Amino acid sequence: DNTANKGGGIYYVNDSSPNLENVTISGNTAGSNGGGICCYYDVILNMENVSITDNTASYGGGIYSWRCNVGLVNGTIANNFSSFDGGGIYCNWETSPSLEYLTISNNVANVNGGGIYCENNSSPSLVNVTITENTANSGGGIYCYNSSPTLKDMTITYNSTTGTPAQGGGIFCSSAQSRNHPTPLICIGRKPCGRNRVRNGRRFHLPLQH
C-alpha cells in the first residue's frame, strides 16, 4: 500500500523502457495521476502476466499514460477507482496501448471511462479483451474523445453508466467537432457487445467500421 502524488505504485518518465512480468500492483493511491502505474513522455512499457487491482487516483485508477507506448498481454485490471476519468486505464496525447488477452472489470470512474478512457489522438488496440462490470458517468466500458480504438474479438458486457443523460453503457466515442459525428471505432470479429446498462441514455454512441 503505497501513496504518491503521481504513480502510487510505479512512476516512469522520459524515454525509459521498463519490462514487467508476473507482477501484482495492488492497493496503491495517487493524489493526481496513476494509482497503480503512471508514465509520461515516450516511455515504452511492456507487461506480461501483470495484475493491477484495487488502486485509486484522480485520473487513471489503474494506469495513467501520457504520450507513451504501453503493452500488456495476459493480465487483469480490476477494482480500480478514479475520481474523474479512467477507472481502469487513462490514455492521453497519442498514447496507443496494445492490450491482448486481458480482463478489465469492476473499475469505477466518477466521470468518464469506467474501464478505459482515451483522448487526443490515442488509438488503443484491443484483442481478445473482456471489458465487464465497469461503471462511469458516460462510457461505462470505454470512453473515447478524438481517438480511434480498434477492437478485435472483444467481449463488452454488463458495464453501466450513471449520468444524466447517460451515454454509452458499453462504449462512447465522440469528437471535438460534434457529438453527432463521433470518431470511428473499428470492430473486428463476432464476440458479444451487449447487456450493458444505461440510465436515460444509449448503450452505444458511435459509428462502427467493420
C-alpha positions as CSV (number, residue, x, y, z in Angstrom):
1,D,0.0,0.0,0.0
2,N,2.0,3.0,-1.3
3,T,1.0,6.6,-1.7
4,A,2.3,9.3,-4.0
5,N,1.1,12.4,-6.0
6,K,1.8,10.6,-9.3
7,G,2.2,6.8,-9.7
8,G,1.1,5.4,-6.4
9,G,2.7,2.1,-7.2
10,I,5.2,2.9,-10.0
11,Y,6.2,6.0,-11.8
12,Y,8.1,6.0,-15.2
13,V,9.2,9.1,-17.1
14,N,11.3,10.3,-20.1
15,D,12.2,7.6,-22.5
16,S,12.6,4.7,-20.0
17,S,11.9,1.2,-21.2
18,P,10.7,-1.0,-18.3
19,N,9.5,-4.6,-18.6
20,L,7.2,-6.1,-16.0
21,E,6.5,-9.9,-15.9
22,N,4.5,-11.8,-13.3
23,V,3.9,-8.7,-11.2
24,T,1.0,-7.7,-9.0
25,I,0.4,-3.9,-8.4
26,S,-2.3,-3.5,-5.8
27,G,-3.7,-1.2,-3.1
28,N,-1.8,2.0,-4.1
29,T,-3.1,5.6,-4.1
30,A,-2.1,8.6,-6.2
31,G,-3.2,12.1,-5.3
32,S,-3.4,13.0,-9.0
33,N,-2.5,10.5,-11.8
34,G,-2.0,6.8,-12.0
35,G,-2.9,4.9,-8.8
36,G,-1.1,1.7,-10.0
37,I,1.2,3.0,-12.7
38,C,1.9,6.4,-14.1
39,C,4.1,7.0,-17.2
40,Y,4.9,10.2,-19.0
41,Y,6.8,11.2,-22.2
42,D,7.9,8.5,-24.6
43,V,8.1,5.6,-22.1
44,I,7.9,2.2,-23.7
45,L,6.3,-0.1,-21.1
46,N,5.9,-3.8,-21.8
47,M,4.0,-6.0,-19.4
48,E,3.1,-9.7,-19.3
49,N,1.0,-11.6,-16.7
50,V,0.5,-8.4,-14.7
51,S,-2.4,-7.8,-12.3
52,I,-3.3,-4.2,-11.5
53,T,-6.0,-4.1,-8.8
54,D,-7.6,-2.0,-6.0
55,N,-5.7,1.2,-6.9
56,T,-7.0,4.8,-6.6
57,A,-6.3,8.1,-8.3
58,S,-7.9,11.2,-9.6
59,Y,-7.1,10.1,-13.2
60,G,-6.3,6.6,-14.2
61,G,-7.0,4.4,-11.2
62,G,-5.1,1.5,-12.6
63,I,-2.8,3.0,-15.3
64,Y,-2.2,6.6,-16.4
65,S,-0.3,7.1,-19.7
66,W,0.7,10.4,-21.3
67,R,2.3,10.0,-24.8
68,C,3.7,6.6,-24.1
69,N,3.6,3.1,-25.7
70,V,2.1,0.6,-23.3
71,G,1.7,-3.1,-24.0
72,L,0.0,-5.6,-21.8
73,V,-0.5,-9.3,-22.6
74,N,-2.3,-11.7,-20.2
75,G,-3.3,-9.6,-17.3
76,T,-6.1,-8.2,-15.1
77,I,-7.1,-4.6,-14.5
78,A,-9.8,-4.8,-11.8
79,N,-11.4,-2.9,-8.9
80,N,-9.6,0.4,-9.5
81,F,-11.1,3.8,-8.9
82,S,-10.7,7.3,-10.3
83,S,-12.5,10.3,-9.0
84,F,-12.5,11.8,-12.5
85,D,-11.7,9.8,-15.7
86,G,-10.3,6.3,-16.5
87,G,-11.1,3.9,-13.7
88,G,-9.0,1.2,-15.2
89,I,-6.8,2.9,-17.8
90,Y,-6.4,6.6,-18.8
91,C,-4.7,7.3,-22.1
92,N,-3.9,10.9,-23.3
93,W,-1.8,12.6,-26.1
94,E,-1.1,9.9,-28.6
95,T,-0.9,7.1,-26.2
96,S,-1.8,3.9,-28.1
97,P,-1.7,0.9,-25.9
98,S,-1.7,-2.7,-27.2
99,L,-3.8,-4.9,-24.9
100,E,-4.2,-8.6,-25.6
101,Y,-5.9,-11.5,-23.6
102,L,-6.9,-9.2,-20.8
103,T,-9.8,-8.7,-18.4
104,I,-10.8,-5.2,-17.4
105,S,-13.5,-5.5,-14.8
106,N,-15.2,-3.7,-11.9
107,N,-13.4,-0.4,-12.3
108,V,-15.2,2.8,-11.5
109,A,-14.7,6.4,-12.8
110,N,-16.8,9.1,-11.3
111,V,-16.9,11.0,-14.6
112,N,-15.9,9.2,-17.9
113,G,-14.5,5.8,-18.9
114,G,-15.0,3.2,-16.2
115,G,-12.8,0.6,-18.0
116,I,-10.8,2.7,-20.4
117,Y,-10.6,6.5,-21.1
118,C,-8.7,7.8,-24.2
119,E,-8.4,11.2,-25.8
120,N,-6.3,13.4,-28.0
121,N,-5.4,11.0,-30.9
122,S,-4.9,8.0,-28.7
123,S,-5.6,4.8,-30.6
124,P,-5.7,1.7,-28.4
125,S,-5.6,-1.7,-30.0
126,L,-7.5,-4.4,-28.1
127,V,-7.5,-8.1,-29.0
128,N,-9.4,-10.7,-27.0
129,V,-10.1,-8.4,-24.2
130,T,-13.1,-8.7,-21.9
131,I,-14.5,-5.5,-20.5
132,T,-17.2,-6.1,-18.0
133,E,-19.0,-4.6,-15.0
134,N,-17.2,-1.2,-15.1
135,T,-19.1,1.9,-14.2
136,A,-18.9,5.6,-15.1
137,N,-21.0,8.7,-15.8
138,S,-20.5,8.1,-19.5
139,G,-18.7,5.3,-21.3
140,G,-19.1,2.6,-18.7
141,G,-16.8,0.3,-20.6
142,I,-14.8,2.6,-22.9
143,Y,-14.9,6.4,-23.4
144,C,-13.1,7.9,-26.4
145,Y,-12.7,11.5,-27.3
146,N,-10.9,12.4,-30.5
147,S,-9.5,8.9,-30.5
148,S,-9.9,5.8,-32.7
149,P,-9.7,2.5,-30.9
150,T,-9.5,-0.8,-32.8
151,L,-11.3,-3.8,-31.2
152,K,-10.9,-7.4,-32.3
153,D,-12.7,-10.4,-30.8
154,M,-13.9,-8.4,-27.8
155,T,-16.5,-9.1,-25.1
156,I,-18.0,-5.9,-23.7
157,T,-20.9,-6.8,-21.3
158,Y,-22.6,-5.7,-18.1
159,N,-21.0,-2.2,-18.0
160,S,-23.1,0.7,-16.8
161,T,-23.4,4.5,-16.8
162,T,-24.9,6.6,-14.1
163,G,-25.0,10.2,-15.6
164,T,-28.0,12.3,-16.7
165,P,-28.0,12.0,-19.6
166,A,-26.1,8.7,-19.5
167,Q,-24.5,7.6,-22.8
168,G,-22.6,4.6,-23.8
169,G,-23.1,1.8,-21.3
170,G,-20.6,-0.2,-23.3
171,I,-18.8,2.3,-25.5
172,F,-19.0,6.1,-26.0
173,C,-16.9,7.7,-28.8
174,S,-17.1,11.4,-29.7
175,S,-15.1,14.2,-31.3
176,A,-14.5,17.9,-30.8
177,Q,-16.4,18.8,-33.9
178,S,-19.8,17.4,-32.9
179,R,-21.3,14.6,-30.9
180,N,-23.4,13.8,-34.0
181,H,-20.2,12.8,-35.8
182,P,-18.3,10.6,-33.4
183,T,-14.8,9.4,-34.0
184,P,-14.6,6.0,-35.7
185,L,-14.4,2.7,-33.8
186,I,-13.2,-0.3,-35.8
187,C,-14.7,-3.6,-34.6
188,I,-13.4,-6.9,-36.0
189,G,-14.9,-10.3,-35.0
190,R,-18.1,-11.6,-33.7
191,K,-17.9,-11.7,-29.9
192,P,-20.7,-10.0,-28.0
193,C,-21.1,-6.3,-27.2
194,G,-24.3,-6.5,-25.2
195,R,-26.2,-6.3,-21.9
196,N,-24.6,-3.0,-21.0
197,R,-26.8,-0.7,-18.9
198,V,-27.6,2.9,-19.2
199,R,-29.8,5.3,-17.4
200,N,-31.5,7.9,-19.6
201,G,-29.2,7.2,-22.5
202,R,-28.0,4.7,-25.1
203,R,-25.9,1.6,-24.8
204,F,-23.6,2.7,-27.6
205,H,-22.8,6.1,-29.1
206,L,-20.6,5.5,-32.1
207,P,-20.4,4.5,-35.7
208,L,-18.9,1.1,-36.3
209,Q,-16.4,0.3,-39.1
210,H,-16.1,-3.4,-39.9
